[in-house]
């Protein structure tokens, strides 16, 4: 192998990464079968997920595409342990998330999941460094908050409060917060939804780099089809189920994307 | 048909019912106090005025040794005098079955035929005295009740040393004895002290006073001044042992009711101000929160053509509904409190019919004050929200601006946890909200100091009075000044272990144009019973020449140690003397002057005379002593320390119980309400932030800790402040109710403070717990969807 180990990012100019063959990865991180979710009861009942079958593997960057209302956020919430499915199987490694209790889900989120939301959801009364530090305080083997913020290019803005940062910067703080605990899973819900193209690309670069360097399974949900090119695998979602999926031969660099 | 905007109002209210209820409850405390106090004032004033008018209560009163009845005609002829009633008032002791100690009291004479012109009685039960009857008596209600006496019972009385049996004809009330108590006593002891009425002939015969009077009641002609009449009466009575005439405002029973009205007036102003300020702030906090939540709704309403005015009115209505609810609760609370207090007043004040009368104007004032305060509290916020241009209002509010808090800027930032930082930065960003929460909690703490401090003060007065100042077991009063030899006779009674003679006299003390009529009491050099004690608790030994005054009396006169006072005796040959003021005595009930026993006798020039004695007893022979005492006719009053102490304890326990529960309720409501609202608003404003913390893996407890940290910081600020406020408030209130009749010492015990802290902390913790339970229902997914 001619490349240096991934944790020396500065010496490795980013380049299109070949998609890893699925066979090399062993057991999936998520094993999803017949996943169903209903909201409400009786006449007002809504079916958000209608039997999803899916395996997601370590280190993969998966883009989940679909129109709004297709159920992709619902799926992400089930994967992230924010909600419990109505029926079906949802396993994270050896853990059955379908029947997990409230406190088991909390522990799961705390140890294994990093979230990035469309609207950043930073704590307004804490600085960038402190927003990340808040999470590293409760994580088992976190990286220092400064390192996480360095990975997203925010070293000069460590002590700024959210109100003093631009939207893109706030989203990068959110990414730093999500990756600082070295999560096994990074779940991103429309991470560029509130940003302009230029800022959006900077954010996607940060996500791509986090996926590459930390090896976290990264799931990005979006209705922006352009982002499909940066994924290892693209899953099309519609009406509460997987419509189709395909694998990219190479991952496009975020910088090359335009929408 | 409810307008749609009003329907929205109702639904908003329903959603915020917890917070609205907290505001209304705090407001209700203030309004209840206002309604209760104003209503009680009008009940007391109204009832008293009617009673005085119906029963022809006199306007000027005088006591004297004795004067022939025809002197009354000369007094009647004084300019400004309308009616004169001359009668008798004499001391009496009673031998009651079931009461092993003698009771004492005053017998007042009634005309032998017909009703008295002034100070007419009110017949509660039984019948009036039969015209020309003998052997019948009317008894004051307080004494009758305390001793379970009924019309038809018989009473054995010692009248001027003669034992006689009387039939109790009726139980009565008198406008002269609304407060029926031993002269100078702070609280009534109705079991051993009573007032009785008999025909003039009966009293006069027993006391050899036929054709004479020793008490006067006078009413003034319309427009006549009280002062010249008092001066004229004093001049005419001087040769007959006049003890100085006085007007209604110095009448002991009248003063007690007036004092109570004064206390109620203070309550009716102070309490509502404090409670309504807290409530106004709470309303402001709830409404500000609602306005920021409904920013876009306001924009839409305006975009569709609603005027600023309509929007202001809509949100003001929200506040007004809380005021109306508060008024409703306050009205119920005020009436309930008032009715409770009237029951308590019945312990002290005897009116024919004292009823709680709801004061209509008080309710109107309460409504006005309530609406006014909340309008002041919220108008600015509402107007600002309504004025926002719709396009701007449609956009979400800009993100909150934070900065490192003051504490962090001192350089200890590294020591602080993240949740602590979140907490103090939030507090610093909303200083007004923090300040008022602190103020509310401090108020709750302060409220709890007052009743316990009152209680401790009363208990200290009792201990001081009976363990420090009067260490004897029994005080005896003689029918009239007697030779000191009587003391030897009394000392030989069974069970008496020590005896000290005493001499008291009515005097008037003058200093630089001011004067007070008081009792001059004797002290024995080296005496072990009655003592005078200074502020530091040291015994003051009576000077051979010179006088000791109650420090309150010195205050009233403006005299200092070393000044020369003029003592004017109001009995005997009425001598005058110039005496130096040599020391100030600390005492809590009444005002008095103290002199060496021999100095008093020298001053009065009546030889070696005593008017009473104090005794200590071998308690195992108490019954034997009391039985023997009943046989000594010259004893007119007997005061047994333990009995009086017991009676005081019962009366104070009952009234303090009512007062304490009122304050406790108020304090708990305020502490609970203030914390509840603060926590609810924090929870609502920061639902997104808190949900995010939960999503990224914090447990419910960890997220709760962020909110609790804030509350704990507020409580840590508020409680010491509250203890300070409570101390100040108590000092002010006790200072303002201190009178010449009774003064309470300021007593602050560890228990008083600890009680306040514990109650406030428990109420706050429960309240926080109620709110924290809502963290369970935090909607994690909804909070992530969009910023508000």
Interface residues (C-beta under 8 A of the other chain):
Chain A: X77 X80 X82 X83 X103 X106 X107 X109 X110 X111 X113 X114 X115 X117 X118 X119 X121 X122 X123 X124 X125 X126 X130 X133 X134 X135 X137 X138 X139 X161 X162 X163 X177 X178 X181 X189
Chain B: X398 X399 X400 X401 X402 X403 X417 X418 X421 X422 X425 X426 X429 X688 X689 X692 X693 X694 X695 X696 X697 X698 X699 X700 X702 X780 X781 X783 X784 X785 X786 X787
